[in-house]
Amino acid sequence: MALLRSVARARRGLTLPKPFAIVVLIALSIIPLIYAAALIWSNNDPVGNIGNVPAAIVNLDAGATVEDSAGSSSSIQLGDDVVSALVDANGDSKEGFGWTVTDADKAKAGLARGDYLAVLTIPADFSANATSPATVEPTGANAAKQGMLSITTNDATNYITGSMAQSLGNTLVRNLADTVSSTYLENVYLGFTTVHDSIADAAEGAATLANGTSELSTGASALADGASTLAIGAGKLNSGLGQISSATDALPAGLSALNAGIGQATTGATDLSTGLATLQGGTSSLAVGADRALTGGTQLSDRLDTLDTATPTLAAGAAQVASSLDQLVVGYNTMTDPQRATALQQLDTAAHQVSDGAGTVSSSVSALDAGAEALVGSASEGTGLSALASGAADVRDGTLAASEGATTLAAGLGSLNTGFDGLTVKLTTLVSSITTAASSSSSLATGADTLKSGASSAADGAHQVDDGAHTLSTGLADGVLKIPTYTNTQANQLGNVAAAPIALDAERENAVALYGAGLAPYFLSLGLWIGSLAVFFMRPALNTRLVGSRLPLWLVALRSYLPNALIAVVQATLAVLAVKFAVGIDIVNLPATFGIAILASLTFMAINQALIALLGAPGRFVGLLFVVLQLSAAGGTYPIQTAAPFFQALHNYLPLTDAVQSFRTLIAGGTLGVGPWVWSLVFWAIGALVAIGIAAFVTRRRLNRNESLEATPVALAKVALL
């Protein structure tokens, strides 16, 4: 107990020897230097050391045959070009990662184990797709595809490697794209040469076409002049024909009137002939009737003379009869019978006279009647005045018909005369128009000759135009065959492929979503180490009471470790919970992550406790040095292959590396497994616990050796620092 009190007093008034104090001050001063130097050294040139990163190349490319615009074929092996660009003939890497050419199965297995950090796969159709825009057949435009390189990394081994691989792949793609684009453009330009030749032929045809066009133009000018002259003559001819037309327009009407007049004249002449014939017959009948009427008239005249002679006798007798009758009547009543007889005798004598006169008159009248009948005659028999009247009627009718026929004939002849006059005028105009038309037809013939000459020149020029057009058509057709045509979709697709003939498919196996998730294993391991180191700024590495007891050393070491182990478990649990739920990192295997975090925290706690238990206060300094050494050698950011060889040599033997690798696998997933790293952590933990036991043994031995002696300041200081 006296020893413990001495230790307590030494802690309250600790005074270190001057040389030791100087060493401590120097050590404390160089901690920033060590941290800066170690971390900068380990990350000094990761890009320059990228050739140390193991990576595999799987070349499955079957190559392609490309036909240029000239029709010659060439074999393209872009996969071999890629391999040649990355690996030399001896198999040594030339650019980028440390490439190894292998097959697909070995590359896949090596990536899963971490033997390869990246796998570059060149697919079988790489060359065919990459050169697809260079085809001269436009029908293949729909098949134009980018040549796709695939580079695969595993976030379960290193997150930054994926970014480095993608950057390297993009550089490789750009270089290959330049080569492919150069080939494509070379074919395009050769195609331009072929098109140039076709267009040159077309140009020659165009020149011939131009010459023919010139001659055609000359012929066309002559044709135009002839056509102009022809047009003038045609105009004059048209004018003359118009006049002819105008003249002939009235000609049908004049001819119609003439025809009507002739018809009327014909009808009048016919009627006149008929009337004259009738007049002739009537005249004959009139002559016969007149002769007979003359005879009857003579007889009638004789009878009339007789009648004239008998008429006075009859009149006298009639007067006597009348007088006798008057006397008889007047004196009848006074007269005697003789007187009456005398009167009657006288009356009878007078009556006989009257009767004789009347008989003469009657005979004369009968003769007169016969003469009158003979004078009258019969029209049917053609005698007497009847025949004369009938003949006269016929003469009258014939004369009337003749007159009407003559009138009609005169009218028809007048119309005929008028028609002939009009016809004469129109025919005169017609003759004049025909003369004009004839003159115009001469000009028309001259123009037609000029037109014929111009047409001949135009025909020659047209033949040249046809020949030139044929040559032009052939040249342009050949040029068109060399110039592909595309739809909007084809042009867009071909343009995209031609602009980027090579593309990169950067695939991350066991990919994590965020950059923080990729670095979470590194920072989580660092946090657990710093947490364990911080514990011993507040707590002693050994329980001095237990050290001074009679307990077995292993139990002293274990009981000194258990309180700190409990803190380590709490630290690990809280750290994983914070990473998962506070930060939001997606952890594929959360339970195993808790287990590894607890194991790593227990191991880190044991190591730091052992360092301090063995070395005292300098143990904290060593702990700080140890953590910066592990940070530099853990490969937490860049692949460890990019670090200096010193750190690469330490990488697989440090506990922080085991924690980082385990966390990567558990957070990202994959089949890498954590078994080796778990056993490594357990080994470190056991070793640390053994070291704590050794520290307890050394401390107890010192205490036992100095139990009867007064504690020296140095001894007390060492004990106090524990």
C-alpha positions in Angstrom: 0.0 0.0 0.0 2.9 2.3 0.7 4.1 1.7 -2.8 0.8 2.7 -4.3 0.7 5.9 -2.2 4.2 6.6 -3.6 3.0 6.2 -7.1 0.1 8.5 -6.4 2.4 11.1 -5.1 4.6 10.7 -8.1 1.7 11.3 -10.5 0.8 14.5 -8.7 4.3 15.9 -8.8 5.9 14.1 -11.8 9.3 15.3 -12.8 11.0 13.6 -15.7 14.8 13.6 -16.3 15.9 16.2 -18.7 17.0 13.9 -21.6 13.8 11.9 -21.5 11.8 15.1 -21.6 13.6 16.3 -24.6 12.9 13.1 -26.4 9.2 13.4 -25.6 9.1 17.0 -26.8 10.8 16.0 -30.1 8.4 13.0 -30.5 5.4 15.3 -30.0 6.8 17.8 -32.4 7.3 15.4 -35.2 3.8 13.9 -35.1 2.4 16.3 -37.7 5.5 15.7 -39.8 5.1 12.0 -39.6 1.4 12.1 -40.5 1.8 14.5 -43.4 4.9 12.7 -44.8 3.4 9.3 -44.5 0.0 10.2 -46.0 1.5 12.3 -48.8 4.1 9.6 -49.5 1.5 6.9 -49.8 -0.7 9.0 -52.1 2.1 10.8 -53.8 1.5 9.6 -57.4 -1.4 7.1 -57.6 -2.0 7.9 -61.3 1.7 7.4 -62.1 1.6 4.1 -60.2 -1.6 2.9 -61.8 0.4 0.4 -63.8 0.8 -1.6 -60.6 -2.9 -2.2 -60.3 -3.6 -5.7 -61.5 -6.2 -5.9 -64.3 -7.3 -8.4 -66.9 -8.0 -8.1 -70.6 -10.4 -10.5 -72.2 -10.3 -10.2 -76.0 -13.2 -11.9 -77.6 -13.2 -9.8 -80.7 -13.8 -11.7 -84.0 -12.7 -8.9 -86.2 -14.5 -7.5 -89.2 -14.1 -7.0 -92.9 -14.6 -3.5 -94.2 -15.1 -2.7 -97.9 -14.0 0.8 -98.9 -15.6 3.0 -101.6 -13.1 1.6 -104.2 -14.5 -1.9 -103.6 -11.4 -3.3 -101.9 -11.8 -5.2 -98.6 -9.6 -5.0 -95.6 -9.6 -6.9 -92.3 -10.0 -4.9 -89.1 -9.0 -6.4 -85.7 -9.7 -3.6 -83.3 -9.6 -6.0 -80.4 -6.0 -6.9 -81.2 -5.3 -3.2 -81.6 -6.7 -2.6 -78.1 -4.5 -5.3 -76.6 -1.5 -4.0 -78.5 -2.1 -0.5 -77.2 -2.2 -1.8 -73.6 0.3 -4.8 -73.6 3.5 -5.2 -75.5 4.7 -8.3 -77.2 6.3 -9.6 -74.0 3.1 -9.3 -72.1 4.2 -6.3 -70.1 1.7 -3.5 -69.6 2.3 -0.4 -71.7 -0.4 1.9 -70.5 -2.9 2.1 -67.7 -3.3 -0.8 -65.3 -1.0 -3.7 -65.0 -2.8 -5.7 -67.7 -2.8 -9.4 -68.1 -4.4 -11.1 -71.1 -6.6 -14.0 -70.0 -9.9 -15.6 -70.7 -13.3 -14.7 -69.4 -13.6 -17.3 -66.7 -10.3 -16.6 -65.1 -10.9 -12.9 -65.3 -14.3 -13.2 -63.6 -12.9 -15.4 -60.8 -9.9 -13.2 -60.3 -12.1 -10.1 -60.0 -14.2 -11.8 -57.4 -11.1 -12.9 -55.4 -9.5 -9.5 -55.7 -6.7 -10.8 -57.8 -7.8 -8.3 -60.5 -9.2 -5.0 -59.6 -10.5 -4.4 -63.1 -11.5 -6.5 -66.1 -11.5 -5.1 -69.6 -13.7 -7.2 -71.9 -13.6 -6.7 -75.7 -16.8 -8.4 -77.1 -16.9 -10.6 -80.2 -18.7 -7.9 -82.3 -16.5 -5.1 -81.2 -14.7 -4.5 -84.6 -17.9 -5.1 -86.6 -19.9 -2.6 -84.6 -17.1 0.0 -84.3 -16.6 0.0 -88.1 -20.2 -0.2 -89.0 -20.5 3.5 -89.9 -17.7 3.0 -92.5 -19.8 0.8 -94.7 -20.5 2.1 -98.2 -23.9 0.5 -98.3 -26.6 2.9 -96.9 -28.9 -0.1 -96.3 -26.6 -1.0 -93.4 -27.3 2.3 -91.6 -29.9 0.7 -89.3 -27.2 -1.8 -88.2 -24.7 1.0 -87.3 -23.7 0.4 -83.7 -21.1 1.6 -81.4 -18.2 -0.7 -80.6 -18.8 -1.3 -76.9 -15.9 -1.9 -74.5 -16.8 -3.3 -71.1 -14.7 -2.5 -68.0 -15.7 -4.1 -64.8 -14.6 -3.3 -61.3 -15.6 -4.5 -57.9 -16.6 -2.0 -55.3 -16.1 -4.7 -52.7 -12.4 -4.5 -53.3 -11.9 -0.8 -53.9 -14.4 2.0 -54.8 -11.8 4.4 -56.3 -10.6 1.7 -58.8 -14.0 1.9 -60.5 -13.5 5.7 -61.1 -9.9 5.2 -62.2 -11.0 2.3 -64.5 -13.7 4.5 -66.1 -11.3 7.3 -66.6 -8.8 5.0 -68.2 -11.5 3.4 -70.3 -12.7 6.8 -71.5 -9.1 7.6 -72.6 -8.9 4.3 -74.4 -12.2 4.9 -76.0 -11.2 8.4 -77.2 -7.9 7.0 -78.7 -9.7 4.1 -80.4 -12.5 6.5 -81.5 -9.9 8.7 -83.2 -8.5 5.6 -85.0 -11.9 4.4 -86.1 -13.1 7.9 -87.0 -9.9 8.3 -89.1 -10.7 5.1 -90.9 -14.3 6.1 -91.4 -13.3 9.6 -92.6 -10.7 8.0 -94.9 -13.4 5.9 -96.5 -15.7 9.0 -96.6 -12.9 11.0 -98.4 -12.2 8.1 -100.7 -15.9 8.0 -101.4 -15.6 11.7 -102.1 -12.9 10.9 -104.7 -15.2 8.3 -106.3 -18.0 10.8 -106.3 -15.6 13.4 -107.7 -14.8 11.1 -110.6 -18.5 10.5 -111.2 -19.2 14.2 -110.9 -16.3 14.9 -113.3 -18.0 12.7 -115.8 -21.2 14.5 -115.1 -19.3 17.8 -115.5 -18.0 16.7 -118.9 -21.5 15.7 -119.8 -22.7 19.1 -118.5 -20.1 20.8 -120.8 -21.4 18.8 -123.8 -24.9 19.7 -122.6 -23.8 23.3 -122.4 -22.4 23.2 -126.0 -25.6 21.6 -127.2 -27.6 24.1 -125.2 -25.6 26.9 -127.0 -26.3 25.4 -130.4 -29.8 24.7 -129.3 -30.0 28.3 -128.2 -28.8 29.5 -131.7 -31.2 27.2 -133.4 -33.9 28.4 -131.0 -33.1 32.0 -132.0 -33.3 31.1 -135.7 -36.4 29.2 -134.8 -37.8 32.2 -133.0 -37.0 34.5 -136.0 -38.6 32.0 -138.4 -41.5 31.7 -136.0 -41.7 35.5 -135.9 -41.7 35.7 -139.7 -44.1 32.8 -139.8 -46.3 34.6 -137.2 -46.3 37.8 -139.3 -47.2 35.8 -142.5 -49.7 33.8 -140.5 -51.2 37.1 -139.3 -51.5 38.4 -142.8 -52.8 35.1 -144.0 -55.2 35.2 -141.1 -56.3 38.7 -142.1 -56.8 37.6 -145.7 -58.6 34.5 -144.6 -60.7 36.7 -142.4 -61.6 38.8 -145.3 -62.3 35.7 -147.4 -64.3 34.5 -144.5 -66.2 37.8 -144.3 -66.7 37.6 -148.1 -67.7 34.0 -148.1 -69.9 34.6 -145.0 -72.3 36.7 -147.3 -71.8 34.4 -150.2 -74.2 31.7 -149.0 -76.9 34.3 -148.4 -76.3 35.7 -151.9 -76.3 32.3 -153.4 -79.4 31.5 -151.4 -81.1 34.6 -152.6 -79.9 33.8 -156.2 -81.2 30.4 -155.9 -84.5 31.7 -154.6 -84.7 34.2 -157.5 -83.9 31.5 -159.9 -86.6 29.4 -158.4 -89.0 32.2 -158.6 -88.0 32.9 -162.2 -88.4 29.2 -163.0 -91.8 29.1 -161.4 -92.8 32.4 -163.2 -91.6 31.0 -166.5 -93.5 27.8 -165.9 -96.6 29.7 -165.0 -96.1 32.0 -168.0 -95.7 29.1 -170.3 -98.8 27.4 -168.9 -100.8 30.7 -169.2 -99.6 31.3 -172.7 -100.6 27.7 -173.7 -103.9 28.3 -172.1 -104.1 31.7 -173.8 -103.4 30.0 -177.1 -106.1 27.4 -176.6 -108.6 30.1 -175.4 -107.6 32.3 -178.4 -108.4 29.4 -180.7 -111.7 28.8 -179.0 -112.4 32.5 -179.0 -111.8 32.6 -182.8 -114.2 29.7 -183.5 -116.7 31.2 -181.1 -116.3 34.5 -182.6 -116.9 33.1 -186.1 -120.0 31.3 -184.9 -121.1 34.3 -182.9 -120.7 36.4 -186.1 -122.9 33.9 -188.0 -125.5 33.8 -185.2 -125.3 37.6 -184.9 -125.9 37.9 -188.7 -128.9 35.6 -188.4 -130.1 37.5 -185.4 -129.7 40.7 -187.2 -131.9 39.3 -190.1 -134.4 38.1 -187.6 -134.4 41.3 -185.8 -135.1 43.1 -189.1 -138.1 40.8 -189.7 -139.1 41.4 -186.1 -138.8 45.1 -186.6 -141.0 44.9 -189.7 -143.7 42.7 -188.0 -143.6 44.6 -184.9 -145.5 47.7 -186.2 -148.1 45.5 -187.8 -148.5 43.7 -184.5 -148.6 47.0 -182.8 -151.2 48.4 -185.1 -153.3 45.2 -184.8 -152.9 45.4 -181.1 -153.9 49.0 -181.1 -157.0 48.1 -183.1 -157.8 45.3 -180.8 -157.4 47.7 -177.9 -159.5 50.4 -179.5 -162.1 47.9 -180.6 -162.2 46.5 -177.2 -162.5 49.9 -175.7 -165.4 50.7 -178.0 -166.9 47.4 -177.3 -166.6 47.9 -173.7 -167.9 51.5 -173.8 -170.7 50.9 -176.1 -171.4 47.3 -175.4 -174.5 48.1 -173.5 -175.8 50.7 -176.1 -174.8 48.7 -179.0 -176.9 46.4 -180.9 -176.1 43.0 -181.6 -175.1 43.8 -185.1 -173.1 46.6 -183.9 -171.7 44.3 -181.4 -171.1 41.7 -184.1 -169.5 44.3 -186.3 -167.4 45.4 -183.4 -166.5 41.9 -182.7 -165.9 41.4 -186.4 -163.5 44.2 -186.4 -162.0 43.0 -183.2 -161.6 39.6 -184.7 -160.0 41.1 -187.8 -157.7 43.1 -185.7 -157.0 40.1 -183.6 -156.2 38.2 -186.7 -153.8 40.9 -187.6 -152.4 40.8 -184.1 -152.2 37.1 -184.4 -150.5 37.2 -187.7 -148.2 39.9 -186.5 -147.7 37.9 -183.3 -147.0 34.8 -185.3 -144.5 36.7 -187.3 -143.1 38.0 -184.1 -143.2 34.6 -182.6 -141.5 33.1 -185.6 -139.0 35.9 -185.6 -138.6 35.5 -181.9 -138.1 31.8 -182.3 -135.6 32.5 -185.0 -134.2 35.2 -182.8 -134.1 32.7 -179.9 -132.4 30.1 -182.2 -130.0 32.8 -183.3 -129.5 33.9 -179.8 -128.9 30.3 -178.8 -126.5 29.9 -181.7 -125.0 33.3 -180.7 -124.7 32.1 -177.1 -123.5 28.7 -178.2 -122.0 26.0 -175.8 -118.8 26.3 -174.0 -118.5 22.6 -174.0 -119.0 22.4 -177.6 -116.9 25.5 -178.3 -119.7 27.4 -180.0 -121.1 31.0 -179.8 -120.5 33.5 -177.2 -120.1 30.7 -174.6 -117.1 29.4 -176.4 -116.0 33.0 -176.9 -116.6 33.7 -173.2 -114.8 30.5 -172.2 -111.9 31.3 -174.5 -111.9 34.8 -173.2 -111.9 33.5 -169.7 -109.0 31.1 -170.6 -107.3 34.1 -172.3 -107.9 36.1 -169.2 -106.7 33.3 -166.9 -103.7 32.6 -169.2 -103.0 36.3 -169.4 -103.3 36.6 -165.6 -101.1 33.6 -165.1 -98.7 34.9 -167.7 -98.7 38.2 -166.0 -98.1 36.7 -162.6 -95.5 34.4 -164.0 -93.9 37.4 -165.7 -94.0 39.3 -162.4 -92.5 36.3 -160.6 -90.0 36.0 -163.3 -89.2 39.6 -163.1 -88.8 39.5 -159.3 -86.7 36.3 -159.6 -84.6 37.9 -162.2 -84.3 41.0 -160.1 -83.2 38.8 -157.1 -80.9 36.9 -159.4 -79.5 40.2 -160.6 -79.0 41.5 -157.1 -77.5 38.1 -156.0 -75.2 38.2 -159.0 -74.2 41.8 -158.1 -73.5 40.9 -154.5 -71.8 37.7 -155.5 -69.7 39.7 -157.9 -68.6 42.1 -155.1 -67.9 39.2 -152.7 -66.0 37.3 -155.3 -64.0 40.4 -156.0 -63.2 40.8 -152.3 -62.5 37.0 -152.2 -60.1 37.3 -155.1 -58.4 40.2 -153.4 -58.2 38.3 -150.1 -56.9 35.2 -151.8 -54.2 37.4 -153.4 -53.3 38.8 -150.0 -53.4 35.3 -148.5 -51.2 34.1 -151.3 -48.7 36.9 -150.6 -48.9 36.1 -146.9 -48.4 32.4 -147.6 -45.2 33.3 -149.4 -44.0 35.1 -146.2 -45.3 32.1 -144.3 -43.2 29.8 -146.5 -40.1 32.0 -145.9 -40.7 31.9 -142.2 -41.3 28.1 -142.4 -38.0 27.7 -144.1 -36.3 29.8 -141.4 -38.2 27.8 -138.8 -37.1 24.6 -140.5 -33.5 25.7 -140.5 -33.7 26.7 -136.8 -35.5 23.5 -136.0 -32.7 21.6 -137.7 -30.1 23.5 -135.6 -32.2 23.0 -132.6 -32.4 19.3 -133.3 -28.6 19.1 -133.6 -28.3 21.0 -130.4 -31.0 18.7 -128.8 -28.9 15.7 -129.8 -25.9 17.2 -128.1 -28.1 18.1 -125.2 -29.4 14.5 -125.1 -25.8 13.1 -125.3 -24.6 15.6 -122.6 -27.7 14.9 -120.5 -27.1 11.1 -120.8 -23.5 11.6 -119.8 -24.6 13.9 -117.0 -27.3 11.5 -115.9 -24.8 8.6 -115.9 -22.2 10.5 -114.0 -24.8 11.8 -111.5 -26.3 8.3 -111.2 -22.9 6.9 -110.5 -22.3 9.7 -108.0 -25.7 9.1 -106.4 -24.8 5.4 -106.0 -21.7 6.5 -104.1 -23.6 9.0 -102.0 -25.8 7.1 -99.4 -29.2 8.4 -98.5 -30.6 8.0 -95.0 -33.9 8.6 -93.2 -33.9 11.0 -90.3 -33.7 8.0 -87.9 -30.8 6.4 -89.8 -29.0 9.7 -90.1 -29.4 10.4 -86.4 -28.2 6.9 -85.5 -25.3 7.0 -88.0 -24.3 10.4 -86.8 -24.3 9.4 -83.2 -22.3 6.3 -84.0 -19.8 8.1 -86.3 -19.3 10.8 -83.7 -18.6 8.2 -81.0 -17.8 4.9 -82.7 -16.5 3.4 -79.5 -18.3 3.5 -76.2 -17.5 2.3 -72.7 -19.7 0.3 -70.5 -18.3 0.8 -67.1 -19.8 -1.8 -64.8 -19.3 -1.9 -61.1 -19.9 -5.3 -59.4 -21.3 -5.0 -55.9 -21.8 -1.3 -56.7 -22.3 1.2 -53.9 -24.5 4.2 -54.5 -22.4 7.0 -53.2 -18.8 8.1 -52.9 -19.3 8.1 -49.1 -20.3 4.5 -49.2 -17.2 3.7 -51.1 -15.0 5.4 -48.4 -17.1 4.3 -45.5 -15.0 1.1 -44.8 -11.9 3.3 -44.5 -13.4 6.0 -42.3 -15.3 3.5 -40.2 -12.0 1.6 -39.5 -10.2 4.9 -38.8 -12.9 6.0 -36.4 -12.8 2.7 -34.4 -9.0 3.0 -34.1 -9.2 6.7 -33.0 -11.9 5.7 -30.5 -9.9 3.0 -29.0 -6.8 5.2 -28.7 -8.9 8.0 -27.1 -10.0 5.7 -24.4 -6.5 5.5 -22.9 -6.3 9.2 -22.7 -8.9 8.9 -19.9 -8.2 5.4 -18.6 -5.1 3.5 -17.5 -3.9 0.6 -19.6 -3.5 -1.7 -16.5 -5.4 -2.0 -13.3 -2.6 -1.4 -10.8 -4.7 -2.9 -8.1 -5.0 -6.1 -10.0 -1.3 -6.0 -10.9 -0.3 -5.7 -7.2 -2.7 -8.6 -6.4 -2.0 -12.3 -6.4 -4.3 -13.0 -9.3 -2.9 -14.9 -12.3 -1.4 -12.7 -14.9 -3.8 -13.8 -17.7 -6.7 -12.9 -15.4 -5.1 -9.6 -14.6 -4.7 -8.9 -18.3 -8.2 -10.0 -19.0 -9.8 -8.0 -16.2 -7.8 -5.0 -17.2 -9.1 -5.4 -20.8 -12.8 -6.2 -20.2 -13.9 -2.7 -19.2 -12.2 -1.3 -22.3 -13.7 -4.1 -24.4 -17.1 -3.1 -23.3 -16.4 0.4 -24.4 -15.1 -1.0 -27.7 -18.4 -2.8 -28.3 -20.4 0.3 -27.6 -18.2 2.3 -29.9 -18.5 -0.2 -32.7 -22.3 -0.5 -32.3 -22.9 3.2 -32.3 -20.5 3.7 -35.3 -22.4 1.2 -37.4 -25.8 2.5 -36.4 -24.6 6.0 -37.3 -23.3 4.9 -40.7 -26.4 3.0 -41.5 -29.2 5.2 -40.2 -27.7 8.7 -39.7 -25.5 8.9 -42.8 -27.8 6.6 -44.8 -25.2 4.2 -46.2 -26.7 1.1 -47.7 -25.1 -1.9 -46.0 -25.7 -5.3 -47.8 -24.8 -7.4 -44.7 -25.7 -5.4 -41.7 -25.4 -8.2 -39.0 -22.0 -9.2 -40.2 -21.0 -5.6 -40.3 -21.9 -5.2 -36.7 -19.8 -8.3 -35.9 -16.8 -7.1 -37.9 -17.0 -3.7 -36.3 -17.1 -5.1 -32.8 -14.2 -7.5 -33.6 -12.2 -4.7 -35.2 -12.9 -2.4 -32.3 -12.0 -5.0 -29.7 -8.8 -5.7 -31.6 -7.9 -2.0 -31.9 -8.7 -1.5 -28.2 -6.4 -4.5 -27.3 -3.6 -3.2 -29.5 -3.7 0.3 -28.1 -4.0 -1.0 -24.5 -1.0 -3.3 -25.1 1.1 -0.5 -26.5 0.4 1.7 -23.6 0.7 -1.1 -21.1 4.1 -2.1 -22.4 5.5 1.4 -23.2 3.6 3.6 -21.0 3.1 7.2 -22.3 5.3 6.6 -25.4 2.8 3.8 -26.2 0.3 6.5 -27.1 2.9 8.0 -29.4 3.5 4.7 -31.0 -0.3 4.2 -31.4 -0.4 7.5 -33.3 2.5 6.4 -35.4 0.9 3.0 -35.9 -2.4 4.5 -37.1 -0.8 6.8 -39.7 1.2 3.8 -40.9 -2.0 1.8 -41.3 -3.8 4.7 -43.0 -1.0 4.9 -45.5 -0.8 1.2 -46.1 -4.5 0.2 -45.8 -5.4 1.2 -49.4 -8.5 2.9 -48.1 -8.8 5.4 -51.0 -6.6 4.5 -53.9 -5.6 0.9 -54.6 -2.7 -0.1 -52.4 -0.8 -0.9 -55.6 -0.5 2.8 -56.3 1.2 3.5 -53.0 4.9 3.3 -52.4 6.5 -0.2 -52.2 7.1 0.2 -48.5 3.4 0.6 -47.8 2.5 -2.2 -50.2 4.8 -4.5 -48.2 3.0 -3.6 -45.0 -0.5 -3.7 -46.4 -1.5 -7.3 -45.8 -0.1 -7.4 -42.2 -1.9 -4.5 -40.6 -5.2 -4.8 -38.6 -6.6 -1.7 -40.1 -6.3 -3.3 -43.6 -8.3 -6.3 -42.3 -11.0 -4.0 -41.0 -11.2 -2.0 -44.2 -11.3 -5.0 -46.5 -13.9 -6.7 -44.4 -16.1 -3.6 -44.2 -15.8 -3.2 -48.0 -17.1 -6.7 -48.6 -19.9 -6.5 -46.1 -21.1 -3.0 -47.2 -20.9 -3.6 -50.9 -21.6 -7.3 -51.0 -20.0 -9.9 -53.2 -18.3 -13.3 -52.7 -14.9 -12.1 -51.6 -15.5 -13.3 -48.0 -14.0 -12.0 -44.8 -12.6 -15.2 -43.3 -8.9 -14.4 -43.8 -9.3 -10.9 -42.4 -11.4 -12.1 -39.4 -8.6 -14.6 -38.5 -6.1 -11.8 -39.0 -8.0 -9.6 -36.5 -8.4 -12.4 -34.1 -4.6 -13.0 -34.3 -3.9 -9.4 -33.6 -6.4 -9.4 -30.7 -4.9 -12.5 -29.2 -1.4 -11.0 -29.7 -2.5 -7.8 -28.0 -4.0 -9.6 -25.1 -0.8 -11.6 -24.7 1.1 -8.3 -24.8 -1.1 -6.9 -22.1 -0.3 -10.0 -20.0 3.3 -9.5 -20.7 2.9 -5.9 -19.6 1.2 -7.0 -16.4 4.0 -9.5 -15.8 6.7 -6.9 -16.3 4.9 -4.4 -14.1 4.3 -6.9 -11.3 7.9 -8.0 -11.4 9.1 -4.4 -11.1 6.8 -3.8 -8.2 7.9 -7.0 -6.5 11.6 -6.1 -7.0 11.2 -2.7 -5.6 8.7 -3.5 -2.9 11.2 -3.1 0.0 13.0 -0.1 -1.6 12.0 3.5 -1.8 10.7 4.2 -5.1 13.0 6.2 -7.3 11.5 9.1 -9.2 12.1 7.3 -12.5 10.4 4.2 -11.3 7.5 6.1 -9.9 7.2 8.0 -13.1 7.0 4.8 -15.2 4.4 3.4 -12.9 2.4 6.7 -13.0 2.5 6.7 -16.8 0.9 3.2 -16.8 
